[in-house]
């Protein structure tokens, strides 16, 4: 099993993963990442809310750029 510090963008793009997240009763969020075979590859507890928000913003920007580049490519 890996930690969030061990996961690279390249690794995330290399396979199909599922992510699960829930609020931690004590602090932040618990994050679980599963591979295609439902094996948990990341199990992080108490991830700081600011880190989660920052990553969510990164993902939103990535998706916006991805959508824009696909539209430009199709034109």
C-alpha positions in Angstrom: 0.0 0.0 0.0 1.2 3.5 -0.8 0.8 6.8 0.9 -0.4 10.1 -0.8 3.3 11.2 -0.8 4.2 8.1 -2.9 1.6 8.6 -5.6 2.7 10.4 -8.8 0.6 11.9 -11.5 2.1 9.4 -13.9 1.0 6.5 -11.7 -2.6 7.9 -11.4 -2.8 8.3 -15.2 -1.5 4.8 -15.9 -4.5 2.8 -14.5 -8.2 3.1 -13.8 -8.6 4.0 -10.1 -11.6 4.7 -7.9 -11.4 7.2 -5.1 -13.5 7.3 -2.0 -13.5 10.1 0.5 -15.4 10.8 3.7 -15.1 13.3 6.5 -13.0 12.1 9.4 -14.7 12.5 12.8 -11.5 14.0 14.4 -10.0 16.0 11.5 -10.0 16.4 7.8 -10.9 13.6 5.4 -10.1 9.9 5.0 -9.2 9.0 1.4 -9.1 5.6 -0.1 -7.9 4.8 -3.6 -8.7 1.4 -5.2 -7.3 -0.2 -8.4 -9.3 -2.0 -11.0 -9.4 -5.2 -8.9 -10.8 -3.4 -5.8 -7.4 -3.5 -4.0 -6.9 -0.5 -1.8 -3.7 1.2 -3.0 -3.9 4.3 -0.8 -5.6 4.5 2.7 -4.9 8.0 4.2 -6.7 9.2 7.3 -7.1 12.8 8.5 -6.0 14.6 5.3 -6.0 18.3 5.8 -9.1 20.1 4.4 -6.9 22.7 2.7 -5.0 19.9 0.9 -8.2 18.3 -0.3 -9.5 21.7 -1.5 -6.3 22.4 -3.3 -6.3 19.0 -5.0 -10.0 19.4 -6.0 -9.2 22.8 -7.6 -6.3 21.3 -9.4 -8.6 18.5 -10.8 -11.2 21.1 -11.9 -8.6 23.1 -13.7 -7.2 19.9 -15.3 -10.7 18.9 -16.5 -11.4 22.4 -17.9 -8.1 22.4 -19.9 -8.8 18.8 -21.0 -12.2 19.7 -22.3 -10.9 22.9 -24.0 -8.1 21.0 -25.8 -10.5 18.3 -27.0 -12.8 20.9 -28.5 -9.9 22.7 -30.2 -8.7 19.3 -31.5 -12.1 18.4 -32.9 -12.4 21.8 -34.8 
